[in-house]
Amino acid sequence: MDVTQPKQEHLLALKVMRLTKPTLFTNIPVTCEERDLPGDLFNQLMKDDPSTVKGAETLMLGEMLTLPQNFGNIFLGETFSSYISVHNDSHQVVKDILVKADLQTSSQRLNLSASTAAVAELKPDCCIDDVIHHEVKEIGTHILVCAVSYTTQTGEKMYFRKFFKFQVLKPLDVKTKFYNAESDLSSVTDEVFLEAQIQNITTSPMFMEKVSLEPSIMYNVAELNAVSQNGESMSTFGTRTYLQPMDTRQYLYCLKPKQEFAEKAGVIKGVTVVGKLDIVWKTNLGERGRLQTSQLQRMAPGYGDVRLSLETIPDTVNLEEPFDITCKITNCSERTMDLVLEMCNTNSIHWCGVSGRQLGKLHPISSLHLTLTLLSSVQGLQSISGLRLTDTFLKRTYEYDDIAQVCVVSSKIKEN
């Protein structure tokens, strides 16, 4: 891990140590049956051992803390901390000492030194100490480069470096899926659900402190990861939201377009930016890590030039009795349209009214509402189809079938 330049006589010594939390002491218990030669000797030794947990001496986990013996794992999103010390091992006073710490990644070189000013002098057996911190934001090989320059009493300028190489690993695997809402007729294709699958790919459990979605300027977000219990909001994952190694947890969010964007049908189409996930966790002894995903994007469903959506429709209607529905027609194009409405009957659905009526001119990003009357001649779950919109300017016809479904029952059944 430590690679130095060719050895030369220097007056100063550089020491670098990573600062990390200690770990619980582990021991290997040795037991035997009482009838064996040692008898209860081993059991007594474990009870007298101050590092063991009283009453649970045969467990490997002790109650004492030990300092880390190696560099350890560093995960993306955690804070890398290191202690740097330059000690004057000589009997001379050294002048103009400059200590510089850089972190070299695959894409950039970062200066982590707290101060760039040189220390005027350093007396024998004295030292210069510094603690550096850096939130790791890249995966892969990182090299901590510590450089020291100084001037001897004779005026000779000296310089040396040390390199400390470590790997930054990926702690979480995040996968996302988008689902278009279908239940809310007022925003049948604008409302979207985001499912985030988060997997712990480290070797230790994590406490998931926060998993939230920061929406883009176009959306409002509602988290669907809690339930109401006795008037209080409780997490669906329980009070202790630990994520064990290789376990996966699913988070769900509902995104609705803001009013000013929902009214502009041409805005939410094509590729849209939804937002980004903000994940905060803690490991064994409270070390905090944080990750933010890049901006999540989704392909919004295409409406074509004209969008037709249902505003109101009854759930259940009587057989052969008229009922009303309210439609919203939106011009999603960049040109003015002159629309004509035609209604075509199907085997089960019959439209009431005049087909081929003029709806007039509809300007870009404008909407109009229509109340239409129809009846069904067949019982059961029937699909509403047969609407046609024709733009007389371009002689183009837009067909709308399977707009919605309605349950048709006998009037006697509905009365009962």
NORTA-V569566 format. One record per residue. N is the residue number from 1. RES is the residue in three letters. OMEGA is omega as a letter, one per 40 degrees, with the letter a starting at -180 (999 if undefined). NEAR is the number of other C-alpha atoms within 12 Angstrom. D_LAST is the distance of its C-alpha to the last C-alpha in whole Angstrom. Layout:
N:RES:OMEGA:NEAR:D_LAST
N:RES:OMEGA:NEAR:D_LAST
This chain:
1:MET:a:16:82
2:ASP:i:19:85
3:VAL:a:16:87
4:THR:i:17:90
5:GLN:i:14:93
6:PRO:a:10:97
7:LYS:i:11:98
8:GLN:a:13:100
9:GLU:i:14:102
10:HIS:i:27:100
11:LEU:a:34:100
12:LEU:i:38:96
13:ALA:a:31:94
14:LEU:i:33:90
15:LYS:i:27:87
16:VAL:i:32:84
17:MET:i:27:81
18:ARG:i:31:77
19:LEU:i:25:75
20:THR:a:28:72
21:LYS:i:24:71
22:PRO:i:21:72
23:THR:i:22:70
24:LEU:a:20:70
25:PHE:i:21:73
26:THR:i:19:72
27:ASN:i:22:75
28:ILE:a:16:75
29:PRO:i:23:75
30:VAL:a:19:77
31:THR:i:22:77
32:CYS:i:16:78
33:GLU:a:13:78
34:GLU:a:13:80
35:ARG:i:10:82
36:ASP:a:11:83
37:LEU:a:11:87
38:PRO:a:15:85
39:GLY:i:14:83
40:ASP:a:17:81
41:LEU:a:18:84
42:PHE:i:22:81
43:ASN:a:23:78
44:GLN:i:22:81
45:LEU:i:19:82
46:MET:i:26:78
47:LYS:i:23:77
48:ASP:a:15:80
49:ASP:a:21:79
50:PRO:a:17:78
51:SER:a:26:76
52:THR:i:28:74
53:VAL:a:23:71
54:LYS:a:19:71
55:GLY:i:15:70
56:ALA:a:17:68
57:GLU:a:27:72
58:THR:i:25:71
59:LEU:i:21:68
60:MET:a:19:70
61:LEU:i:21:69
62:GLY:a:26:71
63:GLU:i:22:71
64:MET:a:19:74
65:LEU:i:18:73
66:THR:i:18:76
67:LEU:i:17:77
68:PRO:a:17:76
69:GLN:i:15:78
70:ASN:a:16:77
71:PHE:i:24:76
72:GLY:i:22:72
73:ASN:i:25:69
74:ILE:a:35:68
75:PHE:i:36:65
76:LEU:a:34:64
77:GLY:i:29:62
78:GLU:i:33:65
79:THR:i:27:68
80:PHE:i:35:71
81:SER:a:26:74
82:SER:i:31:77
83:TYR:a:25:80
84:ILE:a:34:84
85:SER:i:26:87
86:VAL:a:38:90
87:HIS:i:30:93
88:ASN:a:29:97
89:ASP:a:20:99
90:SER:i:20:102
91:HIS:a:17:105
92:GLN:i:21:105
93:VAL:a:27:103
94:VAL:a:36:101
95:LYS:i:27:100
96:ASP:a:25:97
97:ILE:i:33:95
98:LEU:i:33:91
99:VAL:a:40:88
100:LYS:i:36:86
101:ALA:i:36:82
102:ASP:i:31:81
103:LEU:a:35:77
104:GLN:i:25:78
105:THR:a:23:74
106:SER:a:16:74
107:SER:a:14:73
108:GLN:i:14:75
109:ARG:a:16:78
110:LEU:i:24:77
111:ASN:a:23:79
112:LEU:a:28:78
113:SER:i:29:81
114:ALA:a:21:81
115:SER:i:18:84
116:THR:a:17:86
117:ALA:i:13:89
118:ALA:i:21:92
119:VAL:a:24:93
120:ALA:i:16:97
121:GLU:i:22:98
122:LEU:a:30:98
123:LYS:i:25:100
124:PRO:i:20:101
125:ASP:i:18:98
126:CYS:a:21:96
127:CYS:i:26:92
128:ILE:a:31:90
129:ASP:i:26:86
130:ASP:i:29:83
131:VAL:a:25:79
132:ILE:i:30:77
133:HIS:i:25:73
134:HIS:i:28:71
135:GLU:a:24:68
136:VAL:a:31:68
137:LYS:i:30:66
138:GLU:i:28:67
139:ILE:i:22:67
140:GLY:a:21:70
141:THR:i:24:73
142:HIS:i:31:75
143:ILE:i:27:78
144:LEU:a:38:80
145:VAL:i:32:83
146:CYS:a:40:85
147:ALA:a:33:88
148:VAL:i:37:91
149:SER:a:29:94
150:TYR:i:32:97
151:THR:i:26:101
152:THR:i:27:104
153:GLN:a:19:107
154:THR:i:12:109
155:GLY:i:12:106
156:GLU:i:15:105
157:LYS:a:19:101
158:MET:a:24:99
159:TYR:i:27:96
160:PHE:a:29:93
161:ARG:i:31:90
162:LYS:a:30:87
163:PHE:i:25:84
164:PHE:a:28:81
165:LYS:i:27:79
166:PHE:a:27:75
167:GLN:i:25:72
168:VAL:a:28:69
169:LEU:i:24:66
170:LYS:a:27:62
171:PRO:a:36:60
172:LEU:i:38:56
173:ASP:a:24:55
174:VAL:i:29:52
175:LYS:a:19:50
176:THR:i:29:47
177:LYS:i:22:44
178:PHE:i:25:42
179:TYR:i:24:38
180:ASN:i:24:36
181:ALA:i:22:33
182:GLU:a:19:30
183:SER:a:19:27
184:ASP:a:19:28
185:LEU:a:25:28
186:SER:i:23:31
187:SER:a:28:33
188:VAL:i:27:32
189:THR:i:31:36
190:ASP:i:42:38
191:GLU:a:33:36
192:VAL:i:34:38
193:PHE:i:31:38
194:LEU:i:35:42
195:GLU:i:27:42
196:ALA:i:33:45
197:GLN:a:23:47
198:ILE:a:33:50
199:GLN:i:28:52
200:ASN:a:30:55
201:ILE:i:22:58
202:THR:a:25:60
203:THR:a:20:62
204:SER:a:21:61
205:PRO:i:27:57
206:MET:i:36:56
207:PHE:a:29:55
208:MET:a:36:52
209:GLU:a:25:53
210:LYS:i:24:51
211:VAL:a:31:49
212:SER:i:30:48
213:LEU:i:36:47
214:GLU:a:27:49
215:PRO:i:29:48
216:SER:a:23:50
217:ILE:a:21:50
218:MET:a:26:47
219:TYR:i:30:44
220:ASN:a:26:43
221:VAL:i:27:42
222:ALA:i:22:39
223:GLU:a:27:40
224:LEU:a:25:38
225:ASN:i:26:40
226:ALA:i:18:39
227:VAL:i:15:36
228:SER:a:12:35
229:GLN:a:11:36
230:ASN:i:7:36
231:GLY:a:7:37
232:GLU:i:9:39
233:SER:a:16:39
234:MET:i:17:41
235:SER:i:21:42
236:THR:a:19:40
237:PHE:i:21:43
238:GLY:a:16:44
239:THR:i:13:47
240:ARG:a:15:50
241:THR:i:24:49
242:TYR:i:25:52
243:LEU:a:30:52
244:GLN:i:23:54
245:PRO:i:21:56
246:MET:i:19:55
247:ASP:a:22:51
248:THR:i:25:49
249:ARG:a:28:46
250:GLN:i:24:43
251:TYR:a:32:43
252:LEU:a:28:40
253:TYR:i:36:40
254:CYS:a:30:38
255:LEU:i:35:40
256:LYS:i:32:39
257:PRO:i:34:41
258:LYS:a:22:43
259:GLN:a:18:42
260:GLU:i:17:45
261:PHE:i:21:45
262:ALA:a:28:41
263:GLU:i:25:42
264:LYS:a:24:45
265:ALA:a:37:43
266:GLY:a:31:47
267:VAL:a:29:48
268:ILE:i:35:45
269:LYS:a:27:46
270:GLY:a:16:48
271:VAL:i:16:50
272:THR:i:26:49
273:VAL:a:24:50
274:VAL:a:37:47
275:GLY:a:28:50
276:LYS:i:28:51
277:LEU:i:34:51
278:ASP:a:26:53
279:ILE:i:34:53
280:VAL:a:29:55
281:TRP:i:33:56
282:LYS:i:28:59
283:THR:a:30:61
284:ASN:a:23:62
285:LEU:i:17:64
286:GLY:i:19:63
287:GLU:a:27:64
288:ARG:i:28:62
289:GLY:a:32:61
290:ARG:i:31:59
291:LEU:i:34:58
292:GLN:i:25:56
293:THR:i:28:55
294:SER:a:18:56
295:GLN:i:20:54
296:LEU:a:27:51
297:GLN:i:24:50
298:ARG:i:26:47
299:MET:i:20:47
300:ALA:a:26:44
301:PRO:a:24:42
302:GLY:i:22:43
303:TYR:a:26:41
304:GLY:a:23:44
305:ASP:a:32:45
306:VAL:i:37:42
307:ARG:i:36:39
308:LEU:i:37:35
309:SER:a:34:32
310:LEU:i:33:29
311:GLU:i:25:28
312:THR:i:23:25
313:ILE:i:26:22
314:PRO:i:22:18
315:ASP:a:21:17
316:THR:i:26:14
317:VAL:i:32:14
318:ASN:i:27:12
319:LEU:i:28:14
320:GLU:i:21:18
321:GLU:a:23:17
322:PRO:i:22:20
323:PHE:a:27:19
324:ASP:i:26:22
325:ILE:i:29:24
326:THR:a:24:28
327:CYS:i:27:31
328:LYS:a:27:34
329:ILE:a:38:37
330:THR:i:34:40
331:ASN:a:34:44
332:CYS:a:29:45
333:SER:a:25:48
334:GLU:a:19:51
335:ARG:i:19:52
336:THR:a:23:50
337:MET:i:32:48
338:ASP:a:25:47
339:LEU:i:32:43
340:VAL:a:27:41
341:LEU:i:31:38
342:GLU:a:27:37
343:MET:a:29:33
344:CYS:i:25:33
345:ASN:i:23:30
346:THR:a:21:29
347:ASN:a:17:27
348:SER:a:26:24
349:ILE:i:36:24
350:HIS:a:30:26
351:TRP:i:31:27
352:CYS:a:22:27
353:GLY:a:19:31
354:VAL:i:16:34
355:SER:i:22:36
356:GLY:a:19:39
357:ARG:a:17:39
358:GLN:i:18:42
359:LEU:i:22:41
360:GLY:a:20:44
361:LYS:i:22:46
362:LEU:a:28:45
363:HIS:i:21:48
364:PRO:i:25:48
365:ILE:i:27:46
366:SER:a:26:44
367:SER:i:30:40
368:LEU:a:26:38
369:HIS:i:20:34
370:LEU:i:21:32
371:THR:a:20:29
372:LEU:a:28:28
373:THR:i:24:25
374:LEU:i:34:24
375:LEU:a:34:21
376:SER:i:35:20
377:SER:a:25:20
378:VAL:i:23:19
379:GLN:i:24:16
380:GLY:i:20:17
381:LEU:a:22:19
382:GLN:i:28:21
383:SER:i:25:25
384:ILE:a:33:26
385:SER:i:26:29
386:GLY:i:26:32
387:LEU:i:32:33
388:ARG:i:27:37
389:LEU:a:35:39
390:THR:i:29:43
391:ASP:a:29:46
392:THR:i:21:48
393:PHE:a:16:51
394:LEU:a:15:51
395:LYS:a:13:49
396:ARG:a:18:47
397:THR:i:22:44
398:TYR:a:27:41
399:GLU:a:24:38
400:TYR:i:28:35
401:ASP:a:22:32
402:ASP:a:19:30
403:ILE:a:27:29
404:ALA:i:31:26
405:GLN:a:26:23
406:VAL:a:31:19
407:CYS:a:27:16
408:VAL:a:31:15
409:VAL:i:25:11
410:SER:a:20:10
411:SER:i:15:9
412:LYS:i:11:6
413:ILE:a:13:5
414:LYS:i:14:5
415:GLU:i:10:4
416:ASN:999:7:0
